[in-house]
């Protein structure tokens, strides 16, 4: 059956050529599944849009090298200095003047303290010499031949001038005969009963004391009534 059909097909073009009519060449049958033409879009599959959305854009990956952060960290802005009020120059001047006045007062006080200590130290060194001066004059005046001698009178005048010089700077002798005994200013050498004298009264002064203002340079050595 198939061979007869092929024979008839070959004979038909020959007859047509003999009749003088052009014969069209046979076209091969198109396959069942047509080849995809350029520009022809294949049918979409379910879930195709979701897969495309999940895949990153190749151009974006090429533009951004791996390992770099998406956004650069913000740079800290320079802190602007806060506006401050103008200083109170008058108050500062008053404070500086008060501090300077306090420094001057402290300096004067320190100078006064140093001067007082210097005078007291010098007086303590001179007091033993003054005591010996007084003993020598008393011994010389006790002799009858020297009682009216001009030499002893001149030495007594020098002693008076020395005591006056000490008094001008505040150093005065303390001879507390007949006063109440004060342990802060006097030094008791002995104690004896005296008729008609209250107990605690100084009845004799062995050695005069000296004071410099409120400071006792040397206590007076005394005898106190019992």
Beta strands, then each sheet from edge to edge (+ up, - down):
strand 1: 171-174
strand 2: 186-192
strand 3: 202-207
strand 4: 209-212
strand 5: 215-218
strand 6: 220-225
sheet 1: 1+ 4- 5+
sheet 2: 2+ 6+ 3-
end
